[in-house]
Structures are given as C-alpha cells and as structure tokens.
Amino acid sequence: MTEKGIILLIEDNQKILDINRRMLEKDGFIVFTAKTLDEARARIKIVSPDVAVIDIMMPDGSGIDFLQELREVSNAPALFLTAKADRADIIAGLTAGGNDYITKPYDIDEFRSRIVNFVQLMKTADKNIVADESKTSVLTDKELAIALYVSKGLSNKDIASKVYLSESRVKTSLSAIYRKLGISEEKDKRHLLNSVLHN
C-alpha cells in the first residue's frame, strides 16, 4: 500500500506494540517502534513522525516527561496510550501537551480511527491553508488547523472535537493565534482571520 504517514509507537509491552504496528502497517503507515524512552530518543533523531503514540509508564521514565523532549523537535500530535486511567492522570497528560488520551484496555478500531483522523487533520491543514507565510509561519501546525476551522465558521466546541482538545484549550490557542497574527478587533474575528489566511 502507499505510504500514508509515519507513526512512532513508544510502548514497552511487546504484544501491544506488535498488534498496533501490524494494524497501522496494514493501513499503509510507516511505523517506527521503541520499547524504552532511550530508543524513542534515538528514533526522533532520524525520523520526524506524523503522530506519536506514547505509553506513560515506561521502564526508563515517564512518557509525559518524554513528550516535553519531543516537543522540542516536533509538533506532531501525541496520543497517550496507557493503563493510567485516573482522572488526575488524564488531566496531567493533556495539560502536558498530549492531544489525546486512551486508557488500556482499549478498542483497537477506535485507536486506529484516532490515528487516521490525526494524520488526515494535519494533511488537510497543509493542503487547504493558502496563507501569507510571512504571517502564518509563526503558528504551530495545531494552531494552523484551528485557524482553518475558525475561518470556516466552526464553533469552539466543534473545533475541540476535531483537533482532540478541550474547549478551554481551543480558546487559549485562539488567543495565541490572534496575538501572533496581530488580530485585535473583537468583532467578526472569523472574517478577519479568513482574510489573513487566504489573502
């Protein structure tokens, strides 16, 4: 099958790693795997993933801490796949910058659909945003995707469901987007944003 994207799986359970790798490769993705955080560090030195799937409880450290390292070199969406199911753990993972959080045991089809949606979201943003790069290059990939949906008139709630963030995180991102693009008028920001992105 044709290459759809690059996925990095960081997981110390060999069975889970093998199942997820085979499924994603069958879907046409190129998959890199790491059973330790040290292996993951080596992987991101040679490849830039389109999506990173990260277990939190790794033998040599925390996947949440590793995400901070990943963010230094990549804006790829990060999905935590972990047995840590407490509400506090979920909040910690998302607050640290995770784009999604799935607890084990998990539905394999749901997991697959979230990976596919993440990749499609980023590719849609790349193809559809025709923008003044001197202005929009200051935005992250996620911010560009949010800006695109705002320009199309979607509500914060709808955007949150598409980019796998909470509504409050979308609002925070929008404030950063408007500030970076120099959009200060309060009324009809959607049309102002649309004019910046497409002119």
N, C-alpha and C positions, 0 to 999 in steps of 0.2 A: 504494500500500500504506500501511497505518497506520504511524505513527512508532513505532519500537522503541527508539530511544535516539539519543544524539548521540556521534559519533565524531570525534576530532581526529586527522588524519593529518599528520605532520611528516616530510617526505621531499623531497629535492632532485632526485630522478630523476623526471622528468615522466612517463615511461612507467609506472613502478611506481605513481606517485601516481594516474594515470588508471585503471589496472586495478583497484586497491584501492577507489578511490572508486566506480566504476561497480558493482562487485560488492556493496559494502555498501549503496549506494543501492537496488539491485535487491532487497536483503533487507529494505528498509523503514527503514534508518537515515538520519538526517540527518547529513551528512558535511561537516566543515569541513577545509580543507587549508591547509598552509603550506609554502613551499619554502625558507624561511630561519627562523632562530630569532627574528629580529625580527618576522616575520609571525606566528609562533606566539605571541609575547608579546602582540601586538595581538588575536589570536583569544581568548585566555583572559581578556582584559579585558571581552569582550562575551558570552562563552558559557562554560558550565560543562560540559565533556564527561563522558560516562559512561565512556569509555575513551579513552586517548591512545596512539597508535602513534607511536613516536619512532625516527628514524634517528640513530645516534650521530655519524657523520661528516657534519656539516652545513657549508655554506660559511662560516658566520659563527660557528662554535663547536662545542662538544660537546653532544650530546643528553643525556649523563649530567649535565652541569652544568645544563642546562635543566630536568631533572627536579626538581632542588632548588628552582628557582623555581616550578615547577608545584605542588609540594607545599605551598608557602606559601598557595595559594589553593584547592587541590582535593585530595581523597583518591581521585580516580578511579584505577582500575587503569591501570598503564602497561606497555605491551608494547614492548620494543626490537625493531626490525626492521632488521638491519644486516649488512653484509658482514664485520664484525669477528668472526671465528669462533674465535679463540684462547681456550683455557680461561681464561686470565687476564682477557680482555675480558669473558667471560660472567660470571665471578665479580664483576668490578668493577661490571657493570651491575646485577646482582641485589643486591649489597651496598649500592649507592647507593639502593636502594628500588624497582627495577624488579620488577614482578610476574611477568614472563615475558620470554623472550629467544628470538628466532627469527633464524637466520642465513640470508643470501641465498647462493645461490638457494634459494627456499622453495616449499613446496607450497601453492597458493592455497586449496585446500579445508581444509587443516589451519589455515592462518591464519584463515580465515573462522570455523571452528568454535571457535577460541580466543576470538575477539571475542564471538561469540554466548554462549559459556559465561560469560565475564566479566560481560556485561550481565545474563544470567539469574541469576547468583550474587548480584549486588547487589540485583536486584529481589526475589529470594526472601528475602533478608535483610530488606529493607524491609517485605515483606508478612507474614512469618511471625513475626518477633520482636515479641511483645506484651510490652513491658517497662516497668518503672518508669523513666521518662525522667530523673528526678532522679538516678538512679544510672548508667544506661547512656549518658547523653549525653556522658560523659567518654570513651567509647570511639570509636575511628575506625570507619569503615564496614567495613574489613577485620577489625578486632577483633570487631565485632558478628557478622560472618559466621562467624568461628572459634568464637566463644562459642556460636552456634546449633548448630554441628556437634558441639561438645563435649557440649552438653546432650542431643543425640540419641544420644550414646554412640559416636561415631566415634573411631577411633584417630588419633594424631598423623600417622601415615603416610597414612591415608585423607584426612584434612583437608588435608594438604600437596598431594595430587594435585588436590583440588577448588578450592583457592584459589591454586594455582600458586606455592607457596613451598616451600623446603626444610623437612625435618623440624625442623632446628635453629632455623629462623626461626619455625616454628609454636610450638616450645617457648618461645622468647623472648617471642613475642606472648602466650602463655598466662600467663607470669609477670607481664607487664604488666597483663593483664586481671584476674587475681586480685588484684593490688595495687590497681588502680583501684577495684574493686568491694568491697574490704575482705574478701575471702575468704581466711582464714588457716589454716583447718583442713586438714590434709594428707589425711585420709581422705575418700573419696567426694566429690571436688570436683565431679563431674558433677552429682550431685543438688543440691549447694549452689548451683552455677551455675544450674541449671534453676529453682530456687526464686526466685533473684534476677531472672532474665529473665522469668518468667511470673507472678509474683505482684504 
